[in-house]
Amino acid sequence: MSEIETFEDLDVWKRGCNLAVDVHVALAQSKEFALRSQMERSSLSIPSNIAEGAERDSTADFIRFLRISKGSCGELRTQLYVAERIRQRLGATPLEGSREMISETRTISKMLQALINSLLRRLKNTSGNS
């Protein structure tokens, strides 16, 4: 993995930002205020925790925040499934882009895990060479 200058260099952060925008746009007209608010918060949490962790002084802290971000990915994916089912039961139109957003949460989750694994290897190599 090449050296990262800032969190803005991370593709996973960029994709997280794009997903948060997609969620906000898809829900802009939603009257399901509690679910909408929760989905907006979990979507914002994905790139925000990546950024917060990257700005910390330690690799261990970065890994901790990446794990929180990964958890938010699962939370958002669950909320997207619930939103689909609610709309289906109400006979409402499906949430636009729902399937694509669900797929993107899976991709981002995998990217986060790969970054976590890479950082864990780096930590292990650093502590092993002391």
C-alpha positions in Angstrom: 0.0 0.0 0.0 1.4 3.4 -0.9 1.8 6.0 1.7 -1.3 8.1 2.4 -0.9 11.8 2.7 -4.4 12.6 3.9 -7.7 10.9 4.3 -8.9 12.6 1.2 -6.5 10.4 -0.7 -8.4 7.2 0.4 -10.8 5.8 -2.2 -12.9 4.3 0.6 -13.4 7.8 2.1 -14.4 9.2 -1.4 -16.9 6.4 -1.9 -18.2 6.9 1.6 -18.8 10.6 0.9 -20.6 9.7 -2.4 -22.8 7.2 -0.6 -23.7 9.8 2.0 -24.7 12.2 -0.7 -26.8 9.5 -2.5 -28.6 8.6 0.7 -29.4 12.3 1.5 -30.7 12.8 -2.1 -32.7 9.6 -2.1 -34.4 10.6 1.2 -34.9 14.3 0.5 -38.6 13.9 0.1 -39.2 11.1 2.6 -41.8 11.7 5.3 -40.5 8.8 7.3 -38.6 11.2 9.5 -37.2 8.9 12.2 -35.8 6.4 9.7 -34.6 9.1 7.4 -32.7 10.8 10.2 -31.1 7.6 11.3 -30.1 6.7 7.7 -28.7 10.1 7.1 -26.6 9.9 10.3 -25.3 6.4 9.7 -24.3 7.4 6.1 -22.5 10.5 7.4 -20.8 8.4 10.0 -19.0 6.2 7.4 -16.7 8.9 5.8 -16.6 11.0 9.0 -15.1 8.2 11.1 -12.6 7.4 8.4 -11.5 11.1 8.5 -11.5 11.3 12.3 -9.4 8.1 12.6 -6.9 9.2 9.9 -6.4 12.5 11.8 -5.5 10.7 15.0 -1.9 10.2 16.1 -1.9 6.4 16.1 -2.5 3.5 13.8 -4.4 1.8 16.6 -6.8 4.7 16.8 -7.2 4.8 13.0 -8.1 1.1 13.1 -10.6 1.7 15.8 -12.4 4.4 13.8 -12.3 2.3 10.7 -14.1 -0.4 12.6 -16.7 2.1 13.7 -17.1 3.2 10.1 -17.5 -0.4 9.1 -20.2 -0.8 11.7 -22.0 2.2 10.3 -21.9 0.6 6.9 -23.8 -2.5 8.3 -26.2 -0.2 10.1 -27.0 1.7 6.9 -27.4 -1.5 5.0 -29.9 -2.7 7.5 -31.8 0.6 7.4 -31.9 0.4 3.6 -33.5 -3.1 3.9 -36.0 -1.9 6.4 -36.9 1.2 4.3 -37.5 -1.2 1.3 -39.8 -3.4 3.3 -41.7 -0.4 4.8 -42.3 1.1 1.3 -43.3 -2.3 0.0 -45.9 -2.9 2.7 -47.2 0.6 2.3 -47.5 0.2 -1.5 -45.2 3.2 -1.9 -42.6 3.5 -4.7 -39.2 1.9 -3.8 -36.4 4.1 -2.5 -34.5 5.3 -5.6 -31.1 3.6 -5.8 -31.7 1.4 -2.8 -30.2 -1.7 -4.4 -27.2 0.2 -5.6 -26.7 1.7 -2.2 -26.9 -1.7 -0.5 -24.3 -3.0 -2.9 -22.1 0.0 -2.2 -22.3 -0.6 1.5 -21.0 -4.1 0.9 -18.1 -2.8 -1.2 -17.2 -0.1 1.2 -17.3 -2.6 4.1 -14.8 -4.9 2.2 -12.6 -1.9 1.4 -12.6 -0.9 5.1 -11.7 -4.5 6.2 -8.8 -4.6 3.7 -7.5 -1.3 5.0 -7.9 -2.5 8.6 -6.0 -5.7 7.7 -3.2 -3.7 6.0 -2.8 -1.4 9.0 -2.8 -4.4 11.4 0.0 -6.0 9.4 1.9 -2.7 9.5 1.4 -2.6 13.3 2.5 -6.2 13.7 5.7 -5.6 11.5 6.5 -2.4 13.4 6.1 -4.0 16.8 8.0 -7.1 15.7 11.0 -5.1 14.5 11.4 -3.3 17.9 
